Amino acid sequence: MSIFFEEDNRLKRVHIKFDKDLLALIDQYKEKKRYTNRSEAIRQLIRETLQREKFIK
């Protein structure tokens, strides 16, 4: 996995490589939850995981 950060006014861009099976699962989640793009879906998945693991409220 490789990660690249790029700064923006609001968000920081991170480039991550996923294998095709994981990407397919992310796409299924995106469609089920009706997100308009993968980035939104991935951000929400990360938020949910951090909440569940008690890293954020």
C-alpha positions, 0 to 999 in steps of 0.5 A: 500500500502506498500513501501520498498526502496533498494539502488543500484548504479544507481536506488533505488528499491521500492516495491509497492503492486497494486490491480489486476485491477490497475496492469492489466491497467499497463500491458495494458500500458506496452504492448501498449507502448512496454516496456520490463517490468513493471518497465520501464512502471511504471517509465514512467507513473510517469515521465509523471504525474510529467511533467503534474503536473509541478513537472519536466520539 
